Amino acid sequence: MKFFIDTANVDEIRKANDMGVISGVTTNPSLIAKEHKDYAKTLAEIASIVDGPISGEVKATTTDAETMVKEGEAIYALDPKHMVVKIPMTVEGLKAKGIPTNCTLIFSANQALLAARAGAAYVSPFLGRLDDISQPGIDLVRTISEIFANYPDIHTQIIAASVRNPIHITECALAGADIATVPYKVIEQMTKHPLTDQGIEKFKADYTAVFGA
């Protein structure tokens, strides 16, 4: 399973990229608005940092396929090597073709299957938001993975989104997600374990006891 970072914070993206663990980036209008930066310029800057797929989303107010395609083409033109256009899971969204797409806001296996058959490069089921309404989000990822595996002509990749914690990450990997897109804080949490911290302190104490500071 690969890791994308889910943020529009360029500093976080640089730090995660320096770790050597991320293969791409997902963003949305809300994340970029949070940074108070120009949308197109931010996407272009992100693409200059990470050598991998960068998901940039059409405007939340865009509801028709024709405008989605126009906006998508503008996003894609920022960096055709890296840019992937995020579109919502709607009837109009399914009509948007001709550019690599990430169909977002997936909450059912049927939605994922429709998006795959419409030619989406990625589908993004939202784990955390399902968990919030007492529906196990990981079950959706597992079901989509099983369905896609039944059909060799489906090449759509599954991006597990709305990931909230390291437990989600382990569950996504076991469920067959191709990618988990995660906030930087979750990546940091994944690096930590109390026994690791204790071991480092023990090694330091043993070293200084023999060799000094």
C-alpha positions, 0 to 999 in steps of 0.5 A: 500500500502506498501513502499519499499525504492529505494536505495543502500545507506546503511545509508539511508536504516537504517534511513528509516528502523528505521522509521518503514515504509518500508517493503523492498528494491529495488536496481539496478546496477546503484544505487550500482555503485553510492555507489562505493561498491561491489555488492554482499556484498552490497546486503547481508548487505541490507538483514541484515538490512531489514526483507523483500523482497530485489530486486537485479538486474542481470547485465545490460549487461546480455541478455540471459535467461541462464545467467540471471538464473545463475546470479539470482541464485547467487543473491538469494543464498545471502539470500534465505529468502529475495532476489528477482531477478530483471530481465528486461522485455524482451523475454529472461527475461520472460524465467528466472524461478525458483526463485522469480523475479521482472520484471522491466522496465514495460511500458505497461499493456501487458508487465505486463500481460506477466510477471505475466503469466510467474510467476513474483512475482512482476512487476515494472511499471515506472511512472516517466519515462512515465511522462517524455515523456508526458504519464501519468504514473499513468494511467499504474498503474491503468490499470495493477491493474484493469487487475490483479483484473479480474483474481484471479489466478494472484498473481503478486504484482504491485511495482510502480517504478520511483516515484518522489514526494509525489503526485505520492505516493497518486496517486499510493495508489488510483490506486491500487498499492501494493507497492511504491518503493521510494527514501529516500528523497521522504519518508522525504518529505512525513513527512512534512507539513507547518501546522505541522511545524506551530503547533509544533512552536505554542505548543512550544510557548504556553508551554514556555509561561507558564512553561518556557524553 
